[in-house]
Amino acid sequence: MNCFLKWMKITTLSLVVCGALSGFAWGVSEAQNVQTLVSKAQQYSRQKNKSQLAISYINKAIKLQPRNQQLYYQRALILGRAGMYSAAIPELSRFARMKEFPHAIRFRADCFMAMNDMRSATRDYFAFLRKEPKDGKVWFYLAEAYVLMGDKKSALAAINKGLATGSHWSKKLKNLRIQILTNQIVKPHKPFSN
């Protein structure tokens, strides 16, 4: 009887250890699975006519890790790249004040600009620039939004501030200034192009 009890204890202990180890391995494979889903979502989000597939992959990742805020942020970017701006705006709004996601407000501005809501776009670009005043690209975006609103004076002021940063966007800023001063048509940048 004593042998039988020892055997039961050893068997039970073995099952507990195996269960713990398989649980640990399952956790690692879940993380790997999420990473694979995110990679596929990002890959398909950059391909023409694959946006629904990208959204499907990121939603599967979110189901596996519903508390992972980075996944929701990725979904917002995927929605934006897919041109689903009205769906991306509330998603990005969740992150607009979080320090961990400083570009959320800039991407939300891209959405507003694509929807021809220049007032909201300029507000968000300017809010981003208060925290990142040396970002020449966003000064360019702000100037674009102002000129598309018909506010050339503010657009030229934004260009001057962008040029003062000394960023690699200086040439584009100067070209935009020439377009404005010569009354050329200014076309907005492609949202989420970077």
Solvent accessible surface area in square Angstrom, and as a share of the most:
residue,aa,sasa,rsa
1,M,186,0.83
2,N,111,0.57
3,C,108,0.65
4,F,114,0.47
5,L,89,0.44
6,K,129,0.55
7,W,145,0.51
8,M,83,0.37
9,K,146,0.62
10,I,112,0.57
11,T,46,0.27
12,T,75,0.44
13,L,117,0.58
14,S,53,0.34
15,L,124,0.61
16,V,95,0.54
17,V,73,0.42
18,C,81,0.48
19,G,42,0.40
20,A,67,0.52
21,L,113,0.56
22,S,69,0.45
23,G,40,0.38
24,F,146,0.61
25,A,59,0.46
26,W,166,0.58
27,G,35,0.33
28,V,68,0.39
29,S,54,0.35
30,E,35,0.16
31,A,51,0.40
32,Q,115,0.51
33,N,70,0.36
34,V,10,0.05
35,Q,109,0.48
36,T,65,0.38
37,L,17,0.08
38,V,14,0.08
39,S,50,0.32
40,K,78,0.33
41,A,0,0.00
42,Q,57,0.25
43,Q,99,0.44
44,Y,47,0.18
45,S,11,0.07
46,R,158,0.58
47,Q,71,0.32
48,K,175,0.74
49,N,138,0.71
50,K,79,0.33
51,S,30,0.19
52,Q,122,0.54
53,L,71,0.35
54,A,0,0.00
55,I,19,0.10
56,S,45,0.29
57,Y,41,0.16
58,I,0,0.00
59,N,49,0.25
60,K,107,0.45
61,A,0,0.00
62,I,14,0.07
63,K,166,0.70
64,L,67,0.33
65,Q,45,0.20
66,P,80,0.50
67,R,222,0.81
68,N,48,0.25
69,Q,70,0.31
70,Q,83,0.37
71,L,6,0.03
72,Y,31,0.12
73,Y,19,0.07
74,Q,23,0.10
75,R,45,0.17
76,A,0,0.00
77,L,15,0.07
78,I,0,0.00
79,L,14,0.07
80,G,1,0.01
81,R,55,0.20
82,A,33,0.26
83,G,37,0.35
84,M,72,0.32
85,Y,45,0.17
86,S,80,0.52
87,A,40,0.31
88,A,0,0.00
89,I,27,0.14
90,P,77,0.48
91,E,26,0.12
92,L,0,0.00
93,S,47,0.30
94,R,107,0.39
95,F,0,0.00
96,A,14,0.11
97,R,221,0.81
98,M,72,0.32
99,K,186,0.79
100,E,128,0.57
101,F,17,0.07
102,P,66,0.42
103,H,66,0.30
104,A,0,0.00
105,I,28,0.14
106,R,12,0.04
107,F,19,0.08
108,R,36,0.13
109,A,0,0.00
110,D,1,0.01
111,C,0,0.00
112,F,29,0.12
113,M,8,0.04
114,A,46,0.36
115,M,91,0.41
116,N,118,0.60
117,D,54,0.28
118,M,17,0.08
119,R,177,0.65
120,S,14,0.09
121,A,0,0.00
122,T,11,0.06
123,R,133,0.49
124,D,1,0.01
125,Y,0,0.00
126,F,78,0.33
127,A,18,0.14
128,F,4,0.02
129,L,4,0.02
130,R,161,0.59
131,K,153,0.65
132,E,79,0.36
133,P,73,0.46
134,K,157,0.66
135,D,32,0.17
136,G,2,0.02
137,K,39,0.16
138,V,0,0.00
139,W,19,0.07
140,F,24,0.10
141,Y,4,0.01
142,L,2,0.01
143,A,0,0.00
144,E,5,0.02
145,A,0,0.00
146,Y,45,0.17
147,V,21,0.12
148,L,64,0.32
149,M,66,0.30
150,G,62,0.59
151,D,49,0.25
152,K,88,0.37
153,K,171,0.73
154,S,33,0.21
155,A,0,0.00
156,L,43,0.22
157,A,48,0.37
158,A,3,0.02
159,I,0,0.00
160,N,82,0.42
161,K,108,0.46
162,G,0,0.00
163,L,37,0.19
164,A,90,0.70
165,T,34,0.19
166,G,62,0.59
167,S,25,0.16
168,H,167,0.74
169,W,38,0.13
170,S,27,0.18
171,K,151,0.64
172,K,105,0.45
173,L,0,0.00
174,K,101,0.43
175,N,72,0.37
176,L,2,0.01
177,R,73,0.27
178,I,95,0.48
179,Q,53,0.24
180,I,3,0.02
181,L,111,0.55
182,T,79,0.46
183,N,112,0.58
184,Q,93,0.42
185,I,147,0.75
186,V,14,0.08
187,K,161,0.68
188,P,67,0.42
189,H,31,0.14
190,K,152,0.64
191,P,25,0.16
192,F,10,0.04
193,S,67,0.43
194,N,81,0.41
